Amino acid sequence: MSSFSHYSVMLHEAVDGLLVREDGVYFDCTAGGGGHSLEIARRLGPKGRLVAIDRDTAALAAARERLSEFSDRVTLIHSNFSFAQSIAESLNLNGVNGAVIDLGVSSYQLDTAERGFSYNQDAPLDMRMDREAALTAYDVVNTYEEERLKTVLFEYGEERYAPQIAREIVKKRGLKPVETTGELVEIIKKAIPISAQATGHHPAKRSFQAIRIEVNGELAVIEPTLRALVSLLLPGGRLSVITFHSLEDRIVKKTFADLSSGCTCPPGFPVCVCGKKPEIRLVTRKPVLPSSEELAENPRSRSAKLRIAEKL
């Protein structure tokens, strides 16, 4: 297995946005290789505390090694960030001063062939962020009915040729199971018109994104997790969220907008009857984008967006 590597996108922007207090309590909800965690830990004093969460055991092992000098103030948890509320309760935390979520796939996951995330390397169809999870990309490709496959490809990959790709997958798996990423790439290429493949993007990019999102249930957990984290934040506490495609960013933007809005009564009402009050204020009205220096150093960060909110 290759050594764990992950470039922490907008590292300083995301952590600076938390306004880390030396004695504060912080969550890194996607520890990865420990990049954001390390930067937070460096800013904590002996009374500060960091909880680093990740569903990937390889990521946690790398984070544990990277954070070893701060082991007195860091707790590593193997879990999905959607369980942040119960994790806080299990650690007897009444609130946190900040949290960061990096929703991207790590470079390690993309570059480690056997994980099956990449369309550039032939490997068994897997794509699980948590290797202990039951559902794999093999299951999605080989067991989903054609209509469900089409829906996954269209909704999660925004793939315009979803019907053709789903039809071709079902046709090929009728002869024999589709077992590798390489086989899936060839099926996708056959389904997409040659003229549409000369767009600059790999023809399998959108489909692989869609299947990965389905395997890991990535989108469904974002809104409830953001709401849970906001409820955990102490007044003045901050939440930094990094997204990597429009589907994620749309959910974050919409959730932040709802949490930052007050009364929803019709304009004609003489008094408010809904009682809704803003829970956060938007620190970033528009998303922060990677700097030109970061883009030159890590081209994979080009689609990243950072949004920050503060608890009222």
N, C-alpha and C positions, 0 to 999 in steps of 0.2 A: 504493500500500500504506500502511495506517495505521501510525503510529509505534508502536514496541514498548512495551507497558505490561504489567506483571505485579505484582500485590500479593504481597509475600513473606509468606505465612501464618506466624504464630507466629515471626516473625523473631528476636526476642531470646531467646525461650524455647529455640528450636532451637540457636542459636549459643552462648548462655550454657551450654547443656548440654554443649557440647564442651570447655569449660574450655580455651580456646585459649591455647597457649603461644607466646610471641613468636618462638621459633626452631623451631616445629613445622611439620609437613607435613600438609596437609589436602586432602581431596577434596570439592568440591561436585559431586555426581553429576548434578544437574539444575540447571544454571546459570540457566536461564530468562533474565530480564532482568538478572541479576547481583545481586539483593538480598541473598541469604544470602552470596554470594561477597564482596560489598563489605564486609559487616559482619565477615566473617572476616579479609579483607585489612587492614582498619583495625586489627585487633588483633595483626597480625603485625609483627615487626621485620624489619630488612634481611636477616636470615639465615633468615627463615621462607619457606614456599613454599605456594602454593595451586594446585591443579589443578582447573579448572572445565570440566565436561563437559556437552555437550548434543547431542541429535540434530537439533535445529532450527537451521539456519544463521542464520535471522533472530534467534533468541535469542542466539546467539554473537556476532553483529555488535553487538547492543545491549549485551551484557555487556562486549565489548571496549572499547566507548566509555565505559561507566560505570566500568570498572576501569582506565582509562588511566593514572591517577596512580600506580597500583601495578603497572605493567607489569613492573617489575624482579623482582617476586616471584610473578607470576601466569602460569600456562600454560593456554591455552584449547585444548580438544580437541573436534573434531566427531566424536562417536561415541555409541553407546548405553552407558549405565552398566553394562550387563551385561559389558562388556569391561574393567572396572576393573582386574582382575588383570593383563591383558596391557598395559594402559596404564601401570601402575606399573612393569612390567618394562622397557618401552620407554624409560622415563624414568630407569632405573637406581635406582629407589626400593626400598629394602629393607623399608620399612614406613611406615605413616602414623600420625599422632597423633589423627586424627579424620576423620569424613566425615558429610555430611548429604545426605539424599535427600528431595526434595519430589515426591511422586508425582502431584500435580495437573496438570490442563491449565491452561496460562497464560491470563490474561485476553486477551492478544493473540490467541492461537489461537481462543478463543471468539468474540471480537469482530470478527475479520477475516473478513468474509463469504466471501471466495474460498477460505478454508481448509476450509470445509464441515463445521465441528464443531457449529455451532449450529442448533437447530430453530426459532430465532426469526428467522433470515435465510435467504432463498432463495439457494442457491449450488450449484455443481456438487458432486456427492458425492465427497468426497476424504477428509478426516479423518486424513491422514498427519502425524505429528509430524516425520518426516524426509521432506522433499519429494523426496528421491532414492530412497525406497523404492518397490518395485514394486506392492505390494498397496494398493488404494484401497477406499473405501466403495462406490464404483460396482461394483467387482469382486465384493464380498461380496453386495451386494443383487441383482446381475444374473446371477451365475454359480453361487452356492451352491445345492445341491439343497435342497428344502423341509425335509427332516429335519435337515440340517446348520444351516440358518437357524434353525429352531426351537430347536435345542440352544444356539446362540450367544446368542439372545435370552433364553432361560431361564436359562442358567448365568452369563452375564456381565451380564445386565440384571435378573435375578430378576423377569422379566416374566411374570405369571401368564397373560396372553393371548398368549403366544408362538406357540402352534399357529395361532390365528386370524390373527395378523399375518403369519406365514410363509406361510400359505395365500393371503392377500390379495396379498402381494408377488409370489408366483409367478403368480397370476392376472393381475395388472396387467402384469407384465413380459412375459407371453405375448403381449400386444397390442403393446407397444412398450417399449423399455428405460426403466427408472426413472433419470433423469439428474440430478435436483436434490434438495436437501434438502426443498424445499417440496413436491415430488411425494411424497416418502417420508412426510412428515408427514401429508398427506391420506390416504394409504393406511393408515397406522397409526390415524388417527382413525376411518376407516370400519370397521376391524377390531375396535375396542374398543367395547363397549356404551356408549351415551350415559350411563347411570347411573354407570358406572365412571370417566367422564371428569371428574366433579365432585368430585375428591378434593383439589384444591389444587395438585397437581403437573401439569405439562404432560404430556399423554398420550404424547408421543414421548420423554420424558426417559430412560426405562429402555432403550428400543430404541436410541437414539442412543449411550448409554453402552456398551451391549453391542457395537455395531458398531465403535465407536472402539477398544475394548479388543481386539477381534479384529484390526482393521487394524494396530494397533501392537504386538501381542503383549505387552501390558502385564503380565498376571498371571504368565505362564510364567517371566519373568526375575527376579521378585522374590526368591524363596527362594535360588536359586543366587548371585545378586548379594550378598545379605546374608551368606551364608556366605563368599563370596570376600572381602568387605570385612572381616569379622571376622578372617579369616586374615591380612589385610594389617595390621590394627591392631597397634601396639606395646602392651606391657602398660600399662594405664592409659588407653589410647586410647579414644575414645568415638564412638558411632554414633547420629545423630539421624535418625529416619525419620518423615515426615509422610504420612499416608494420608487419602483423601477418601471412601471408601465401605467398606462392611463386607467386601467381597471382598478388598480390599487389606489391611485391618487384620487380618483373620483369618489371612492368610498371615504377616504380620509377627509377630503375637502367637504363633502356633504355632512359627515358626522361632526366635524369641527364647527361647521356653520350652524347646525342645529344646537349644539351645546353652547354656542356663544350668543344665541338669540334669546330674547326675552319673550314678552307677551305675544301670544299667537291669536288673540281674539280678533274678530273682524273689526276693521277700522271704525265702523259705526257704533260699536259698543261704548256706552258712556263710562263704564268702569271695567277693569280687568276682572274676568271671572275664571280664567284658566290658571292663574297663579304661577305661570312659568317664569323663571328668572334665569338669566345667563349663568352658566357654571364656569365658563372659561372666557378669557380674552385671547384674541389671535395675536401672537407676537409677530408672526409673519403673515401679512395680508396676501402676499404673493409668495409662491414657493421659492426657496433658495436653491440655486443651481450650482453644479460643480464649477470651480474656477478653471480658467484656461490651463493653468499649471497642472491641476489634477487630471484634466482630460488628456493632456499630453503624457502624463505618467500612467494613467489607467483608463484607456478608451472605453472599458466596460461600464464606466460610471456616467457615460454621456446621457443616459435616459433618467438619471436619478433626480429626485426632487425632495427637498426637506421642508417640512411644515412644523412649526413650533406653537404650542399653546400654553397658557398659564392659568392655573386654577384661581378663581376669584374667592 
